[in-house]
Amino acid sequence: MDLSDANLQSLSEFLKKTLDPDPAVRRPAEKFLESVERNQNYPLLLLTLVEKSQDNVMKVCSSVTFKNYIKRNWRIVSKLWELCLVLIIQMVFRYYSSHGRNGEMTAT
């Protein structure tokens, strides 16, 4: 998968479908994402969506999908590494929950 606007748009559409309560819509989208996650630029596309999306729901969805990708594809070699990974993911979520769309701090 190239880092193109078309692939970002397609990935965004499939990620939105994974949030649909209807299993007939959600499951095919989940299967599609599983089928493309081995592509070279898949994690970069997810991170690009986290960075560039104006939609906070898409930012969170992309972040969670990236976290799940890491969890499935990176071998945990120690408990310390697992703890570091959890802390990094928590920091990403805290950042996006405390910053507005323009990177400004929001009231908590």
C-alpha positions in Angstrom: 0.0 0.0 0.0 1.4 3.3 -1.0 1.3 6.4 1.2 -1.3 8.0 -1.1 -4.4 10.1 -0.4 -6.5 7.4 -2.1 -5.2 4.7 0.3 -5.7 7.0 3.3 -9.3 7.7 2.2 -9.9 3.9 1.6 -8.4 3.0 5.0 -10.4 5.7 6.7 -13.6 4.4 5.2 -12.9 0.8 6.4 -12.0 2.1 9.8 -15.3 3.9 10.1 -17.1 0.7 9.1 -15.5 -1.1 12.0 -17.4 1.2 14.3 -20.8 0.2 12.8 -23.0 -1.8 15.2 -24.3 -3.9 12.2 -22.2 -7.0 12.0 -22.9 -7.2 8.2 -21.1 -3.9 7.8 -18.5 -4.3 10.6 -17.1 -7.8 10.0 -16.2 -7.4 6.3 -14.3 -4.2 7.2 -12.5 -6.0 10.0 -11.6 -8.8 7.7 -10.3 -6.3 5.1 -8.1 -4.6 7.7 -6.7 -8.0 8.7 -6.0 -8.8 5.1 -4.0 -5.6 4.4 -2.1 -5.3 7.7 0.9 -7.2 6.3 1.4 -4.6 3.6 4.6 -2.6 4.1 3.1 0.8 4.7 0.0 -0.2 6.7 1.3 1.0 10.1 2.5 4.3 8.5 -0.9 4.9 6.9 -2.5 4.4 10.4 -0.1 6.9 12.0 -0.7 9.3 9.2 -4.4 9.2 9.9 -3.7 9.8 13.6 -1.7 12.8 12.7 -3.7 14.4 9.8 -7.3 13.5 10.5 -9.6 16.4 11.6 -12.0 13.9 13.1 -11.1 12.9 16.7 -13.1 9.7 16.4 -10.9 8.7 13.4 -7.8 9.7 15.4 -8.8 7.3 18.3 -9.9 4.6 15.9 -6.6 4.8 14.0 -4.6 4.8 17.3 -6.5 1.7 18.6 -6.0 -0.1 15.3 -2.3 0.8 15.4 -2.0 -0.5 19.0 -3.7 -3.7 18.0 -1.4 -4.1 15.0 1.6 -3.7 17.3 0.2 -6.1 19.8 -0.3 -8.8 17.1 2.9 -8.3 15.2 5.7 -7.4 17.6 7.1 -10.1 19.8 7.2 -9.1 23.4 10.7 -10.2 24.7 10.3 -9.1 28.3 7.8 -7.7 30.8 9.8 -4.4 30.7 9.3 -4.1 27.0 5.6 -4.8 27.4 5.3 -2.1 30.1 7.1 0.4 27.8 4.7 -0.3 25.0 1.7 0.2 27.3 3.1 3.5 28.6 3.7 4.7 25.0 0.2 3.9 24.0 -1.2 5.7 27.1 0.9 8.8 26.3 -0.5 8.9 22.8 -4.1 8.7 24.1 -3.4 11.3 26.8 -2.0 13.7 24.2 -5.0 13.4 21.9 -7.5 13.6 24.7 -5.9 16.8 26.1 -5.1 18.6 22.8 -7.6 20.2 20.4 -7.5 19.9 16.6 -5.0 22.6 16.3 -2.6 21.2 19.0 -3.8 23.6 21.6 -4.5 22.4 25.1 -8.2 21.9 25.9 -9.8 22.5 29.3 -10.0 19.4 31.5 
